[in-house]
Amino acid sequence: MEINIHRLVIGFAIYISLVSLVKADGLAVDRIYAPYVNSLEKELEYRISSAEVGSGASNDYIVQRFGFGAAVNDSIALEAYVSAEGEGDANRLSGYELELRWQLSEQGEYAVDWGAVFEYEHSRDSKIEELAGKLVVLKEWGAMVTTANASLIYESSESTGEEFETALSLQARYRYRPMLEPALEFYAAEDYRGMGPVLVGAIRLAAANSLRWEVGTVFGLDEDSADYTFRLMLEYEFY
Amino acid sequence: MTKLRILFSKNGLVVFTLALLSGANAYADKPEFELAIEQHLFEPSVLVIPANTKVKLWVSNKDSTPEEFESYELNREKVVLGGQRALIFIGPLAPGEYPFFGEFNPKTAQGKIIAK
């Protein structure tokens, strides 16, 4: 993959640096992406994040997503989600999301592995359109894997107008065994700082299929942040 | 060497400082090894590589069906389409044995890399 990674990273860094306020509506605690795409891979994905009790955050705010994705080739994957979100419950469809994941370097090719994620999100209930670009950086330290997702988000809303937001999420994961990889995650966005433990694992099923999960609770680090946010991801990968 | 420093302040300022991005082709001259997939078998099934050295592993799939080179121990997972060749970067590895297998034919496609 011949990509001018230097220019891409520097451009992204300058762009995100110009946006001085870290700001992201909704729930910052969500999946942290790895930069890899595998040819032929398809997946069904379910995610839920539920934030509980925070003086500056929505109480008991739930976001659910269900998606289907497929790799286009060995570097690009597309995924479409439907989402449901709300206070107290999230049982009705409230929007959809389209996602493009782009693997920028081969695993282990450079000192760190690079990827990017681009998202378009439409929220029907709150009439919000959102475009997001996310730089994904992963570094292996033996059995320890650290991942950073840095996001620049453009949001257009009937209530708040247009704005740019930024967010940062970090994960340190120990590859103990395939079914159990303990991790520590950190999230930062506007009015939110959180950190907490997450368990990651995968089980191999028949016919090269697998089920991957991530489950954890992230605790708010200041009074503006939700006291704790539960998150769960189930991903069924198949070919 | 690639360095990316992320500074993050409490008031929400995110600043990426890129200290140095150079030497992206640092692994261009690393040792190369070949592995073939034929009739759902890896050939050779045992590959010896130097320990503590990053290597390039070319995997050629001579079958008409795809195969996935997979190894939890190596932390690598790569689909190689039928009749095609893929490059996998491995290591640097501590001395030892690192099993791998073909996810689409796990009963037959098995092998290991020995780093020494």
Interface residues (C-beta under 8 A of the other chain):
Chain A: I5 H6 V9 I10 F12 A13 I16 S17 V19 S20 L21 V22 K23 Y36 N38 S39 L40 E41 D74 E106 Q107 G108 E109 Y110 A111 V112 V137 E140 V145 A148 A150 T166 L168 R175 R177 P178 A188 E190 R193 A208 Y239
Chain B: M1 T2 L4 I6 F8 K10 N11 G12 L13 V14 V15 F16 T17 L18 L21 A24 A26 Y27 K54 P66 E68 Y72 N75 R76 E77 K78 V79 L81 A86 L87 I88 F89 I90 G91 E103 F104
